[in-house]
Structure formats: structure tokens, C-alpha cells
Amino acid sequence: MNEYVIYFTLLSLIFGALASLKLSFKKNTANVLVGEGLLAVIVATFIVVVSTHYGISFGETIALLLLVSGPIGTIAFSKIMIKKSNSNS
């Protein structure tokens, strides 16, 4: 693959990660959940691109773990927030 394509992809993923971090630090709970899920996907994609370029064999495994644990963390966080909002009412 062309080296410039890889650099452009990595730069685009870094900008996407910064945007998702900005979204995660908003005060609304829905923004936090969306930002966390988006960041998990972006970081996993970044790891796959880097591991493919440098020939790291376990990069795909780490990315798969992130893609599985990201939605699980989102679901767990939303369940905790639901319990806290019900107890405050």
C-alpha cells in the first residue's frame, strides 16, 4: 500500500479520536456513551492499520478485544446510570 495513504489514514483516525474525546467530555450522558463507543472503534482501527503496516501479528487480537469490550463497557455504564437516576427520583 502507498505510504501516503497510510499516513493520511492514521492522521484521519487521530482527528476522529480527538473529536470523540471532545464528545466524551460533554456533560450529557448520551454524548459520553457515543464518544466512548466511537473512540473504541477508532482505536481498534488504528491498531489494525499499524499492525498490518509493521507486520505485528497480535494487533488484530487486541483490536478485536477492544471492539468487544467497547460495547460491553457502554452497556455497563448505561445500566449504572439508569440505576443511579432511578434511586435519585
Summary of the structure (lengths in Angstrom):
residues: 89
radius of gyration: 16.0
end to end distance: 56.1
largest distance: 56.8
contacts: 240
relative contact order: 0.12
helix: 88%
strand: 0%
